[in-house]
């Protein structure tokens, strides 16, 4: 790395980066390209923060479960016989084979390899041939737990035992979501899709943390919203944006005067989850930016409506995001990633003006500060797994 070489992926040069908004610079370009930085992020950011796993509607009955990956770590969440949602590493304590696949239902968790069995609370039940094993400690065979939290009907997991509750660090976001879409708890999953982006995950987050590029980069989006109403603010672990929608049939998708959602709301939950509500019918969306490699990110989109089959208007909303708005952002992110590898670029100035959020990148600075703090902190009492 240039100017402050990576030492075991722990100490990173920040160049001209500063917390002063009036003098703000971006993080150095190597933070977006260096494999050592990517590895440090895995351990210091994603193993220690809340990761979207699924929705409570998939975990409504005893024994129901969903599996997921936190980067290279396989995990699952299961609805216990006592009604409690619990999370565990998805690895058998015998020979490390994954225990569950996809989502489904189980009375007892049985490893498909050698049939070691576990209760839904993670306690080891038994295995064939244990009478032949000396000094076997059954408690050592229990599944290794992870933290689980439900937020706005969404199930999140955290591999760090010392992690603060998500609701504690972003307590107001759920209220904002309910204000934008009061029928949020009634919505059901209707559609998902995924897109690969040839860019670092931070470049994708950067793009979503500002609308400075919207006027020139998203002409159709500008027809959909009233930018004079645009507001942006931050909490400890979340940023928020709100903007009023316009009405009419000439929009990217139709928004009627009697539609229940007239105010769009978007929130970013640190470190990689976006969620919100768009003007139109009752709706809720989530997208998770999943790091794959230093120069590749997968974005998983999910939509919830009042019924599992989208109406024509809801299908038009999905199509607008999937086929028009998001491809525009994808092109911007991929262009940035190519530019970050240029010999002519290392850091750039940020426009950080909270008085004009439509012309500001102050939430990009907010995000960069958290990345910087995560990768340079040395006072964590709980080591990463």
N, C-alpha and C positions, 0 to 999 in steps of 0.2 A: 504493500500500500504506500501511497505518497504521504509525506509529511506526517509522521506518527504511525509507524508500521504496526500492524496487528501483532500482538505478542500473545500467542496461544489463544487468539480469538477473544481476549478479554479487554485489553487496553486499546482504544481506538482514538486516532487523531480526529479532532472536530474542526480543525482549520479555523475559519472566521465565524463559526456558529456562535451565537449569543442569545441570551434570553430577552434582550432589549428589543421590543417590537419595531422601534424606529430604526434600528440598525440590523434587522434580521437577515440572516443568510440561511440558505438551505443546508442540510447535512451534506458532507462531501460525497462526491459521486461514487467513490469506492464502497460506501456503505450499501450501495445498490448493486454492486457487481462482485465483490470479494466473497468467495466461498467460506472464508473464516468468519466473516460477519454473519452470513446466513446460518452457520452452525451455532454461533453465539446466540442469535435470535431464537433458535429452536429451544435452547436450554434456558435462556434468561427471560424470554417473553412468552413463548407459547406453552412451555411446561408450567408456567406460573400464573397464568391468567385464564379467564373464563372462555370456554369454547362451546359453540352451539352444537348440540347433539341431535335434537329432534323436538317433537311437539307432544304435549301431554295427551292429545287424542290418540296417540299410538301406545300410550301406557296407562290406559284407563281401567284395566282389569288385573287381578292378581296373576302374576306369572308372565305378563306381557313384558317384552324387552325390545330395545333398539341397540344396535351396535354402531360404532363410529371409529374414526381415527383422529387422533390429535397428532398430526404429522405422521411420524413413524410409530406412534404408540396406539395399539388397539385397545379399545375400552367398550364397555356396555353399561346401560342403565336398565334396571329391572324393577318392576312393581312387586314389592314383597308381599308375602301372605298376610302381613300385618298392616298393609296399606301404605307402607313407606317406600318412596322411590330411593333406590341406592345405586351407586355406581362402583364399578370395579375395573381393574385392568383385565382385559380379555385374554388371559393366559392361564393355562392349567398349571398348578403348583407341582405337578409330577414331571412332565417332560416338555412343558412350555407350548403345547399346541393350543391354538385358539379354541375357546369353548363354544361360542355362539357365532352365527352368521346372520347378516341382514337384520330383519326384525320379525317378531313372531311371539309365540307363547310357550312357556315351559312350566311344568310342575316342579321339577328338580333340574338343576343344571348338570348335564352329563357330558363329559369330554368325549368327543367322537373317536378319539385315538385309542385310549385304554379304559374308557368308561369310569374314570374317577368322577365322583358325584359331589355336588354342593347344594346347600339350601339357597333359597333366593335372598337370604340375608348374608350370604357369603361364607357361612360355616361349612367346613368339610363334613361330608356325610359318611363316606366310606369308599373302599376300593377292594377289588379281589386280591387275595394273597397277602394282605397286611399281617396275617398271623405268622408269616415267614420273616418279617422285618423286626429287627431288634431296636428297642428304644425309640419307637416311632411316636413323635409328638404331634397329635392331631391338630393342635392350634397352629403349628407352623405351616400346615397345609391349607389353612383358610385363605380365601381369596383376598388380594390386596385392594383395599378400598380407595376410591377417589371421591372428591367432594361433588355434590350435586345441588343445583338450585333451579327453581322454576321462576321465570320472569316473563310476564305477559303471555303466559301459556307456553313459553318456550323453555326447553330443558337445556341447561348449560352444565358443563362439567369442568372441574379444575384438578390438575394433578398435584397441586401444591397443598399440603395439609394446612399450611399457615395462611392460605389466601383469605382475604376479607370477603364477606358476602357481596355479591354483585349488586343487590338492591341497596346495600349500604353506601356504595361508592357512586351509584347513579340513581338515587331514590326518586327523583322527580320525573324521570323519563316515562315511567308507566302511566303517570297521571296525564302527561302530555299526549300519549298515545290514545288514552281513553277520551280525552277531550276532542281529539281529531276524529276518532271513530268509536262512539259509545258502545256499539254492538260488537266490539272486538272479541269479547269472550265467546260469542256465538258463532264466530267464523270457523270454517273448516277448510282443510287443505284441498286445493283445486289443481295446482299445476307447479311443475319444477322444470328447470333446465340448467345446463352448465355450459360455460364458455372458457376456453383456454386463452390466456393472454401471454404474449411473449414479452413479459416485463416483470420486474421485481414487485413483490406484494406491496411494498411501501409506495411505489409509483402509482399503484392502483388506488391505495388509500389517499395519497396526496390529491389525486384527481377528484375524489369524492368529498374532500374536505374544503372545497372552495367552489364558488360559482363565478369567479373572475373570468373564467373561460366561456361561460354560458352564452353571453351575448354574441360572440363571434363563432362559437363552436357548436351551439345547439339552437339553430333558428326555429325549429319546430317547437322546442321546449319553451322558447320565449313567447310563442303564440298561445301556449297553454296556461302560462302563469302571469300574474301581475307583479312585475319585479319591484314596483314601488312599495309593496307590502313585505318584501323579503327581510327577514330577521335571522340572526345567528347568535348563539350563545353557547357557553361551555360549563360543564361540571367536572368533577374530579376525574371521572372515567368515561365521560360521554360528551359529545358535541351535539348540538341541535340546530335545525334549520326549519323555518316555517314560511310559507308563502301562500297567498290566496290564488285560487284558480280562476280562470276566465270561463265563460259559458258560450255555448254555441255548437253548431254542427261543422264548422270549418276548422275545428281544432284537430290535432293529431288523433284524438278519439273524442267522442261526443260527451260533453258534460251538461246535463240538464239543470234548469233552475231549481227543480225539486229534488235533485240528488242529495243524499244525506251528508256527503262529504264535500264541502266547498273550500276547505283549507288544507293544503298539503303540509305534511309534517315528516321530517326525516331526522333520524338520530344515528350516530356512529358510536358503537360500544367498543371501547378499547379491548383488544388490539385489532380485531379484524372482522367485525360484524356490523353491517348496516341494516337498518329496519325503518319502516315508515308507512305512511298512508298517502295515497294520491287522490286528488279531486275526482269525484264521480260516485259510483255506488259504494256501499260498505266494502272496504278492502283493507288488506294488510300484506306487506311484502317484507322479505328478508333476503339479504344476500351476504354470503360469507366468502371472504377473500382468502383462499387456501394456498399458502406458499408451497410450491413444488420444487423449485430450484432457484438459484440466485436471479435467473432471468426468465422465470416462468411462474405464472399464478393461475390457478383455476378458480373461477367465480361461480358459486352455486346459488341459484335463485330459487325462491319458493314464494308461492302466492296463496293467500287464504281469502275466500269469499263466503257468502251466505249459503252456498250450495256447492257440492263437489264438482259439478259441471259448470264451467264458466258460461255466462250469458254472452250474447253477441257483443254487448258493450264491454264486458269484462275481457273477452277474448281480444277485442280491439286494443284495450289497455295493455294486455300482455304483449301483443304483437308490436305495439309501439315501442315498448321498452326493449324487447328482445331483438327486433329487426331494424330499429332506427336509432333510438337514443343510445343504447349500450354499444352498438358497433362504432358510433362516433367516439365514445370514450375509449373503447378498445384501441382505436387507431391513435388517439392522443397518447395513451400510455406506452404503446409500442414505439411510437416516435421518440418519446422521452427516453426510453431505455436505450435506444440506439445512440441518442445524443449523449447519454451519460458515459458512454464508452469512448467518446471523442477526446483526442489529445488536447483539444481547445477548451474543454470545460472541466471544472472541478466543483465549483459552488456558484450559486446565483442569489441575487437579492430577492427577498420576499416583500410584497406589498401588504403590510399588516396594519389595517385601519379599521378598528371596530365601529367607527361612526358610519362607514359605508361598506357594509358586508358584501354588497354586490361587486365591489372593487377590491376586496380584501382577501388575503391569504393567511389571516391570523390563526385560523384553525389548522392550517398546515404547520405553522410554528408550534402550536399546541401539541400536535401529533409528534413532530420531530423532537420536542422536549422529552416526551415520554419514551420514545425510542432511545434517545441519548441517555436518559436516567437509568433505563433498564440495562443497557449494555455496559455502563461504566460504574454502576453501584457495586460496592464491596462490603456492605454492612448487612446483607441478608442473613438472618439467623437460621433459616430453614433452607438447607441445600436442595438444589434441584434434583429430581430423580436421576 
